[in-house]
Amino acid sequence: MTRPMLVLLALSTMLALAGCPNGGGGEGGFRSDTVSVLYTANGGSNNLSGFTIGARGALTAITPATFSTGGTNTEWVAISPDGQFLYASNQNSANISAFTINATTGILTPTTTPTFSTGLGSSPRGITVTPNGQFVYVANSASNTVSGFSIGSGGVLTSTSPATFLTGGTLARGIAVSPDGQFLYVANSGTHNVSGFTIDAGGVLTATSPATFSTGAGSPSPEGLAISPNGSFLYVANSGTNVIAGFTIGPGGVLTPMATPTFSTGVPGSSPQRIAISPNGSFLYITNSGMNEVAAFTIGAGGLLTPTTPVTFSTGAASAPVGITINPAGQFVYVANSGSTNNVAGFSIGSDGTLTPTTPPTFSTAPHAPIGIATPGRP
């Protein structure tokens, strides 16, 4: 058995032992027979690029290298934790594309119903699959709602009842579900806050009390968000104020700002976009689109962030990184470079959280510009 297969088998066992039965999202994990894959959402091209991940983090394009979404302006993508299904949100066509993933080759095949509506004029953005693989949720930027779907046979989606849930904010962007599947959060860029929900066994969302939580003073314009693997902390990328807002997650999903409520992502204009946290909960990474870099932090007691030394790592000139993901084994960081470079930047994660470029350091998606990126069960 090869080393990558051993890693996936070990991770599958750990995830199975750590299954989370509460709420709508527990009990998920990898199939040990699934090839290690990564996909990007190429917004202007309305397609997805697919790669397999090698032992040293190198990406190899799947054949064929791209897959049409059948929608328009595809910017966000999510993969079920078991690696069987992929879902992509199409902003301009107001729908979700759904695919099955070939466990051996990584080839995508549209589900029997290839797309699912999120509502006329909804403008779906952030998308996530619950840890138990039962539900898909999408943040609708124009209608200020979350669309909920249950995942059926062959990955086909059926709307929850009700089908949508008001966020209580405006311009919804990122979305995340807690590891135990009990809570869901949405970043509202227009109202500069986060909406909180509880998830019941049928996938129905109920607003927390209070229903929204400020991400800070000024005009923070929150974009991406991520939850620590232990479910204790939530972090928000504030693109307008160049900081990360940190919260502790309390009973009922209520958010409380950390003792240090915000953490700088760098100089003004860094424009942080999306966040990924290592599976062991030790490190946090965020894309600084305005500075063509990734900023790295260690996560300490109380969820407080400390910059690594160095704190930032270049993704290349004119790269404008947006999407970010970490492979499920926690070895590599990958970044979707939405600028003129048309590629994915790869890094290996050191024991102190610092990043070293893979060999080669970038992997082409040309002529397509990637925006979103995902690996199984990871944003």
C-alpha positions in Angstrom: 0.0 0.0 0.0 1.4 3.4 -0.9 2.1 6.1 1.7 -0.8 8.4 0.5 -3.2 5.4 0.8 -1.9 4.7 4.3 -2.4 8.4 5.3 -6.0 8.4 4.0 -6.8 5.1 5.7 -5.5 6.3 9.0 -7.4 9.6 8.7 -10.6 7.7 7.8 -10.3 5.6 11.0 -9.7 8.7 13.1 -12.7 10.5 11.6 -14.9 7.5 12.1 -13.9 7.3 15.8 -14.6 11.0 16.2 -18.0 10.9 14.6 -20.4 13.6 15.9 -24.0 12.4 16.3 -25.6 15.6 17.5 -27.6 18.0 15.3 -27.7 17.9 11.5 -24.0 17.4 10.7 -22.2 14.7 12.6 -20.8 11.4 11.6 -18.8 12.0 8.4 -15.4 10.8 7.1 -13.3 9.8 4.1 -13.6 6.6 2.2 -10.1 5.0 2.3 -10.4 4.0 -1.4 -10.9 7.6 -2.6 -8.2 9.2 -4.7 -6.8 12.5 -3.2 -8.3 15.3 -5.3 -8.6 19.0 -5.5 -10.9 21.2 -7.7 -11.1 24.9 -8.5 -14.1 27.0 -9.5 -13.3 29.1 -12.5 -15.7 32.0 -12.4 -15.3 33.6 -15.8 -15.1 30.2 -17.6 -18.1 28.6 -15.9 -16.2 25.4 -15.3 -14.2 23.5 -12.8 -10.5 22.4 -13.0 -9.6 19.0 -11.4 -6.4 17.7 -10.0 -5.1 14.7 -8.1 -2.7 15.4 -5.2 0.7 13.5 -5.2 2.8 12.4 -2.2 4.8 15.6 -2.1 1.9 17.9 -2.8 2.4 18.2 -6.5 -0.9 18.5 -8.5 -1.6 16.5 -11.6 -4.4 17.6 -13.9 -7.2 15.1 -14.3 -8.1 14.0 -17.8 -10.2 15.8 -18.9 -8.8 18.8 -17.1 -12.0 20.8 -16.9 -15.7 20.1 -16.3 -18.6 22.5 -17.4 -20.9 23.5 -14.5 -23.8 24.3 -16.8 -24.2 27.5 -14.8 -22.6 31.0 -15.0 -20.1 32.8 -12.7 -19.1 29.7 -10.7 -17.1 31.1 -7.7 -17.5 28.7 -4.8 -17.1 24.9 -4.5 -17.5 22.3 -1.8 -16.9 18.5 -1.7 -18.6 16.0 0.6 -16.4 14.7 3.4 -16.4 11.2 1.9 -15.2 12.5 -1.4 -18.2 11.2 -3.4 -20.0 14.4 -4.4 -19.0 17.9 -5.5 -21.3 21.0 -5.4 -20.6 24.4 -7.0 -22.6 27.6 -6.6 -23.3 29.6 -9.8 -23.9 33.2 -8.9 -25.4 34.5 -12.1 -27.6 31.6 -13.0 -28.9 31.2 -9.4 -28.3 27.5 -9.1 -26.0 24.8 -7.8 -24.2 22.3 -10.0 -23.9 18.8 -8.7 -21.4 16.0 -9.6 -20.3 12.6 -8.6 -16.6 12.0 -8.2 -15.0 8.9 -9.6 -13.1 7.4 -6.7 -10.2 6.1 -8.9 -9.8 8.9 -11.5 -11.3 12.0 -9.9 -13.4 12.5 -13.1 -16.7 14.5 -12.4 -20.0 13.3 -13.8 -23.1 15.5 -13.5 -25.8 14.0 -11.2 -29.0 12.8 -12.9 -30.5 16.3 -12.3 -27.4 18.4 -13.0 -28.4 21.7 -11.4 -30.7 22.9 -8.6 -32.2 26.3 -8.2 -31.5 28.6 -5.3 -34.3 31.0 -6.3 -34.7 33.6 -8.9 -32.2 36.4 -8.5 -30.7 34.8 -5.4 -27.0 35.1 -6.4 -25.6 32.1 -4.5 -22.1 32.5 -3.1 -20.6 30.4 -0.3 -21.5 26.7 -0.2 -20.8 24.0 2.3 -21.6 20.3 3.0 -22.4 19.2 6.5 -19.8 16.9 8.2 -22.2 13.9 8.0 -22.7 14.5 4.3 -26.5 14.8 4.6 -27.1 18.5 3.8 -25.8 21.3 1.5 -26.3 24.9 2.4 -25.7 28.0 0.2 -25.4 31.7 1.1 -27.5 33.7 -1.3 -26.0 37.2 -1.6 -28.9 39.0 -3.4 -31.9 37.5 -1.6 -30.2 37.5 1.8 -31.1 33.9 2.5 -29.6 30.5 3.0 -30.8 27.7 0.8 -30.9 24.3 2.3 -30.9 20.9 0.6 -30.7 17.3 1.7 -28.4 15.0 -0.3 -30.1 11.9 -1.7 -29.1 8.9 -3.7 -26.5 9.6 -6.3 -25.9 13.1 -4.8 -29.2 14.5 -6.0 -30.4 17.4 -3.9 -33.9 18.0 -2.5 -34.8 21.3 -0.9 -35.4 21.4 2.9 -38.8 22.5 4.1 -38.8 25.5 4.2 -36.3 25.8 1.3 -34.7 29.1 2.4 -34.0 30.9 5.7 -33.5 34.7 6.1 -30.0 35.7 7.2 -31.1 39.0 8.9 -28.2 40.6 7.1 -27.2 41.6 3.6 -24.7 40.5 0.9 -24.1 37.0 2.3 -20.7 35.6 1.4 -18.9 32.8 3.3 -20.7 30.0 5.1 -19.6 27.3 7.5 -21.0 24.5 9.6 -19.5 23.5 13.0 -17.8 20.1 13.1 -20.6 18.6 15.3 -23.2 19.7 12.8 -25.2 21.8 15.3 -24.5 25.3 14.1 -24.2 27.2 10.8 -22.8 30.7 10.3 -23.0 33.2 7.4 -20.8 36.2 6.8 -22.9 39.3 5.8 -20.6 41.7 3.9 -23.2 44.4 3.6 -24.3 44.6 7.2 -20.8 43.7 8.6 -22.0 40.9 10.8 -22.3 37.1 11.0 -25.7 35.3 11.1 -26.0 32.3 13.4 -28.3 29.3 13.1 -28.9 26.0 14.8 -29.5 22.9 12.6 -32.1 20.3 13.5 -32.1 16.7 12.4 -34.1 17.5 9.3 -31.7 20.2 8.2 -34.0 23.1 9.2 -32.3 26.2 10.4 -33.4 28.3 13.4 -31.7 31.7 14.1 -29.6 31.8 17.3 -30.5 34.4 19.9 -29.3 37.0 19.2 -29.4 36.2 15.5 -26.4 38.3 14.3 -23.0 39.2 15.7 -20.9 42.3 14.7 -17.6 41.6 13.1 -16.1 44.9 14.3 -16.1 48.6 14.1 -15.9 50.5 10.8 -16.8 48.7 7.6 -15.2 45.3 8.0 -17.0 43.7 5.0 -16.7 40.1 6.1 -16.0 37.6 3.4 -14.8 34.1 4.3 -15.1 32.3 7.6 -13.9 29.1 9.2 -14.5 27.1 12.4 -11.8 25.4 14.4 -11.9 21.6 14.3 -12.8 21.4 18.0 -15.8 23.6 17.3 -14.8 26.2 19.9 -13.8 29.1 17.7 -15.0 31.0 14.6 -12.8 33.3 12.5 -13.9 35.8 10.0 -11.9 37.5 7.2 -12.7 41.2 7.3 -11.7 42.4 3.8 -12.5 46.1 4.5 -10.5 46.5 7.7 -7.7 44.0 7.0 -8.2 42.0 10.1 -9.5 38.6 11.2 -12.3 38.8 13.7 -12.2 36.0 16.3 -15.2 34.6 18.3 -15.7 31.8 20.8 -18.8 29.6 20.1 -20.9 29.2 23.2 -24.1 27.3 24.2 -26.8 27.6 21.6 -24.2 28.7 19.0 -24.0 32.2 20.5 -20.7 34.0 19.5 -18.6 36.1 21.9 -15.6 38.1 20.7 -12.3 36.8 21.9 -10.2 38.5 24.5 -8.4 40.0 21.6 -11.3 40.5 19.2 -9.3 41.1 16.0 -5.9 40.2 14.5 -4.2 42.1 11.7 -3.6 40.4 8.4 -1.0 43.0 7.3 -0.8 46.4 5.8 -3.9 48.4 4.7 -5.1 47.0 1.4 -4.2 43.4 2.2 -7.9 42.6 1.5 -8.2 39.2 3.3 -10.7 36.9 1.5 -10.9 33.3 2.7 -9.7 31.2 5.6 -8.5 27.6 6.1 -7.6 25.9 9.4 -5.3 22.9 9.6 -7.1 19.7 10.6 -5.2 19.5 13.8 -6.4 23.0 14.8 -2.9 24.4 15.2 -2.7 26.8 12.3 -4.8 29.3 10.4 -4.1 30.6 6.9 -5.8 33.5 5.1 -5.5 34.8 1.6 -4.5 38.5 1.2 -5.8 39.2 -2.3 -4.5 42.8 -2.3 -0.9 41.8 -1.5 -0.6 38.5 -3.4 0.1 36.4 -0.4 -1.0 34.0 2.3 -0.8 35.1 6.0 -0.2 32.4 8.6 -1.0 32.2 12.3 -0.7 29.7 15.1 -3.8 29.1 17.2 -3.2 29.3 20.9 -5.2 29.1 24.2 -8.6 30.7 23.9 -8.3 30.7 20.1 -5.9 33.6 20.1 -3.8 34.0 16.9 -0.1 34.6 16.8 1.6 35.4 13.5 4.2 32.9 12.3 7.8 34.0 11.5 7.6 35.1 8.7 3.9 35.9 8.7 3.3 36.1 5.0 4.2 33.9 2.0 4.0 35.0 -1.6 1.6 33.5 -4.1 3.2 35.2 -7.0 3.0 38.7 -8.6 -0.4 39.6 -9.9 -1.8 36.4 -8.5 -4.7 37.9 -6.4 -5.3 34.8 -4.3 -8.9 34.2 -3.1 -9.9 30.6 -2.4 -7.7 28.5 0.0 -7.9 24.9 1.2 -5.8 22.3 3.1 -5.6 18.7 2.1 -7.4 16.4 4.5 -4.2 14.9 5.9 -3.1 18.5 6.8 0.2 18.4 4.9 -0.4 21.0 2.1 -2.0 24.4 1.6 -3.4 25.3 -1.9 -4.5 28.7 -3.1 -6.7 29.7 -6.0 -5.0 32.6 -7.8 -7.7 34.6 -9.4 -5.4 37.1 -11.1 -3.6 37.0 -14.4 -1.4 34.0 -13.4 -4.2 31.5 -13.9 -2.9 28.9 -11.5 -3.0 27.2 -8.1 -0.1 27.9 -5.6 0.9 25.0 -3.5 2.8 25.0 -0.1 3.9 22.3 2.4 3.1 23.0 6.1 6.1 23.0 8.5 6.0 21.9 12.1 5.8 25.6 13.1 3.0 26.4 10.6 5.3 28.2 8.2 4.9 27.5 4.5 7.3 26.2 1.9 6.4 26.2 -1.8 5.8 22.8 -3.3 7.9 21.6 -6.3 6.8 23.1 -8.7 5.3 26.0 -6.7 2.3 26.6 -9.0 0.0 24.4 -11.1 -1.7 25.8 -14.2 -5.4 26.2 -14.7 -4.8 28.3 -17.9 -6.7 29.8 -19.6 -9.1 29.8 -16.7 -8.8 32.0 -13.6 -9.7 30.0 -10.4 -11.6 31.7 -7.6 -12.9 28.9 -5.3 -11.0 25.8 -4.3 -11.8 22.7 -2.3 -10.6 19.3 -1.2 -12.9 16.6 0.4 -14.6 18.0 3.5 -12.5 21.1 3.3 -13.4 24.7 2.2 
